[in-house]
Amino acid sequence: MINLDIENLNDVNLILERLDAHDRFIEAKIELFEEIDKIKNNNSTNKKNICKKKIPEIINKKEKKSILSNIINILNYVFPDYEFKYLNNSNYKYIKNINSVIDNINYNLFYIIENIYRGFNKKIWKILKELIDFKYCDVYTYLNDTDNDPYVDKESISSFNYFFFAKKNKRILFISCITKPKYKNQNDEDFNNIYIGIQDEPSMNEQNEYDDENSSIY
């Protein structure tokens, strides 16, 4: 597996790394990965804008194409201070409805950034849609079950992570977000008005930037 170093994503990640969002801090990441076999045969890659970095694969090569091994390799790369090699199939979940995922990303990350950097939401979805085709994606989320985990930090208020497995170009887009309180006396109730849990029902949000005329997956 290869990590694709995308120039536009680098600029976005500079904002996401440690965002001061008024009453909270947001630590988020957006990373793009691609299978090595696909890289070797892809002559259309723009070498000027994309830098390729090989990801250490700790899973047996016979299993490397599996969902679990890809998730493990990506998590180990993104969070090098943690160990994920002991995960099993119970540690990830397939999400049927991509629109509920988009809603969650928008409301708990992109819309918050939009209030600070005007035009961000439209810009980021334009970048992401150029990297993968969301119409042909399987979406998974990692389910943590240990205390030694970036998503169960004692200071964390809320968090989410998604792996978009793009079928056409064999890419995996990883989006992660961890929200922490800015002040010590804050708790989960302070964030109930902005946190939306994942549901498997269709999205009813008419203001979803991803679903408007210019951003629809259909």
WOCORZI-V909085 format. One record per residue. N is the residue number from 0. RES is the residue in one letter. SS is DSSP state (A for helix, B for strand, O for the rest). PHI is phi in radians with two decimals (* if undefined). D_LAST is the distance of its C-alpha to the last C-alpha in Angstrom with 1 decimal. Layout:
BEGIN
n: {N	N}
res: {RES	RES}
ss: {SS	SS}
phi: {PHI	PHI}
d_last: {D_LAST	D_LAST}
END
This chain:
BEGIN
n: {0	1	2	3	4	5	6	7	8	9	10	11	12	13	14	15	16	17	18	19	20	21	22	23	24	25	26	27	28	29	30	31	32	33	34	35	36	37	38	39	40	41	42	43	44	45	46	47	48	49	50	51	52	53	54	55	56	57	58	59	60	61	62	63	64	65	66	67	68	69	70	71	72	73	74	75	76	77	78	79	80	81	82	83	84	85	86	87	88	89	90	91	92	93	94	95	96	97	98	99	100	101	102	103	104	105	106	107	108	109	110	111	112	113	114	115	116	117	118	119	120	121	122	123	124	125	126	127	128	129	130	131	132	133	134	135	136	137	138	139	140	141	142	143	144	145	146	147	148	149	150	151	152	153	154	155	156	157	158	159	160	161	162	163	164	165	166	167	168	169	170	171	172	173	174	175	176	177	178	179	180	181	182	183	184	185	186	187	188	189	190	191	192	193	194	195	196	197	198	199	200	201	202	203	204	205	206	207	208	209	210	211	212	213	214	215	216	217}
res: {M	I	N	L	D	I	E	N	L	N	D	V	N	L	I	L	E	R	L	D	A	H	D	R	F	I	E	A	K	I	E	L	F	E	E	I	D	K	I	K	N	N	N	S	T	N	K	K	N	I	C	K	K	K	I	P	E	I	I	N	K	K	E	K	K	S	I	L	S	N	I	I	N	I	L	N	Y	V	F	P	D	Y	E	F	K	Y	L	N	N	S	N	Y	K	Y	I	K	N	I	N	S	V	I	D	N	I	N	Y	N	L	F	Y	I	I	E	N	I	Y	R	G	F	N	K	K	I	W	K	I	L	K	E	L	I	D	F	K	Y	C	D	V	Y	T	Y	L	N	D	T	D	N	D	P	Y	V	D	K	E	S	I	S	S	F	N	Y	F	F	F	A	K	K	N	K	R	I	L	F	I	S	C	I	T	K	P	K	Y	K	N	Q	N	D	E	D	F	N	N	I	Y	I	G	I	Q	D	E	P	S	M	N	E	Q	N	E	Y	D	D	E	N	S	S	I	Y}
ss: {O	B	B	B	B	B	A	A	A	A	A	A	A	A	A	A	O	O	B	B	B	O	O	B	B	B	B	B	B	B	B	B	B	B	O	A	A	A	A	A	O	O	O	O	O	O	O	O	O	B	B	B	B	B	O	O	O	O	O	O	A	A	A	O	O	O	A	A	A	A	A	A	A	A	A	A	A	A	O	O	O	O	O	O	O	O	O	O	A	A	A	B	B	B	B	O	O	A	A	A	A	A	A	A	A	A	A	A	A	A	A	A	A	A	O	O	O	O	O	A	A	A	A	A	A	A	A	A	A	A	A	O	O	A	A	A	B	B	B	B	B	B	O	O	O	O	O	O	O	A	A	A	O	O	O	B	B	B	B	B	B	B	B	B	B	B	O	O	O	O	B	B	B	B	B	B	B	B	B	B	B	O	O	O	O	O	O	A	A	A	A	O	O	O	O	O	O	O	O	O	O	O	O	O	O	O	O	O	A	A	A	O	O	O	O	O	O	O}
phi: {*	-2.09	-1.56	-1.61	-1.55	-1.60	-1.00	-1.13	-1.21	-1.04	-1.12	-1.14	-1.15	-1.11	-1.31	-1.33	-0.95	-2.72	-1.61	-1.51	-1.90	1.12	-1.77	-2.69	-1.91	-2.07	-2.03	-2.30	-2.51	-2.28	-2.25	-2.08	-2.24	-2.58	-1.17	-1.08	-1.04	-1.18	-1.04	-1.10	-1.72	-1.72	-1.58	-1.62	-1.13	-1.42	-1.17	-1.28	-1.84	-2.18	-1.91	-1.77	-2.22	-1.27	-1.68	-1.05	-1.87	-1.56	-1.60	-0.88	-1.03	-1.13	-1.91	-1.13	-1.52	-1.29	-1.07	-1.06	-1.12	-1.12	-1.10	-1.08	-1.09	-1.19	-1.09	-1.14	-1.28	-1.29	-2.12	-1.13	-1.46	-2.13	-2.06	-2.12	-1.17	-1.64	-1.17	-2.32	-1.13	-1.38	-1.66	-2.52	-2.34	-1.43	-1.88	-1.22	-1.77	-1.19	-1.14	-1.18	-1.17	-1.08	-1.01	-1.13	-1.11	-1.09	-1.23	-1.76	-2.51	-1.15	-1.18	-1.15	-1.18	-1.02	-1.19	-1.77	-2.06	-1.05	1.57	-1.09	-1.04	-1.17	-1.15	-1.19	-1.21	-1.11	-1.10	-1.15	-1.23	-1.36	-1.62	-2.46	-1.70	-1.18	-1.24	-2.16	-2.16	-1.81	-1.96	-2.28	-2.26	-1.42	-1.88	-1.35	-2.50	-2.47	-1.30	-1.58	-2.69	-1.12	-1.57	-2.09	-1.02	-1.05	-1.55	-1.29	-1.59	-2.71	-2.81	-2.68	-2.63	-2.41	-2.02	-1.67	-1.55	-1.44	-1.31	-1.22	-1.88	0.96	-1.86	-2.24	-1.69	-1.96	-2.16	-2.30	-2.57	-2.22	-1.83	-2.18	-1.21	-1.45	-2.11	-1.12	-1.55	-1.41	-2.47	-1.01	-1.12	-1.16	-2.01	-1.11	-1.32	-2.07	-1.59	-2.09	-1.36	-1.30	-2.28	-1.77	-1.76	-1.06	-1.26	-1.99	-1.45	-1.35	-1.72	-1.15	-1.00	-1.16	-1.77	-1.34	-1.02	-1.57	-2.16	-1.10	-1.45	-1.76}
d_last: {29.0	28.7	27.8	26.2	27.9	25.4	27.1	24.5	24.1	27.9	28.1	25.6	27.6	30.7	29.5	28.2	31.3	33.4	32.0	34.5	32.4	35.2	36.1	34.5	34.0	30.7	30.7	27.3	26.2	23.1	23.9	22.4	23.9	23.9	25.9	29.2	28.9	25.6	27.4	30.4	28.4	26.1	27.9	25.2	25.5	26.8	30.1	30.9	28.0	27.7	30.5	30.5	32.4	33.1	32.7	35.7	34.8	37.1	35.7	37.3	35.7	35.3	32.9	31.1	27.9	27.6	25.4	28.5	30.2	27.2	27.0	30.8	31.0	28.4	30.1	33.5	32.4	30.9	33.7	36.8	39.2	37.9	38.1	35.3	36.7	37.8	34.4	33.6	30.7	31.3	30.4	26.6	24.1	20.7	18.2	16.0	13.7	11.9	11.4	15.2	15.7	13.9	16.0	19.1	18.7	18.3	21.1	23.5	23.2	21.1	22.1	25.7	25.7	24.2	27.4	29.4	27.6	25.9	22.6	22.1	18.8	17.0	18.9	18.3	14.5	14.9	17.3	15.4	12.3	14.9	16.5	13.9	10.4	9.1	6.8	10.3	12.5	15.3	16.6	20.3	22.8	26.4	29.0	32.2	35.5	38.2	39.9	39.7	36.1	34.4	32.3	35.4	37.4	39.9	38.8	35.1	33.8	30.2	28.0	24.8	23.6	20.4	20.1	16.7	17.5	15.3	15.9	15.6	18.1	19.9	19.6	20.0	19.1	21.5	21.4	24.6	26.2	29.7	31.0	34.8	37.1	38.9	41.9	43.8	44.0	40.2	38.7	35.6	36.1	35.8	32.1	31.1	29.6	27.0	26.4	23.6	23.9	21.2	20.4	18.6	17.5	14.2	14.0	15.6	15.8	15.0	16.2	13.8	13.5	10.5	8.5	10.2	9.6	10.4	8.8	5.3	3.8	0.0}
END
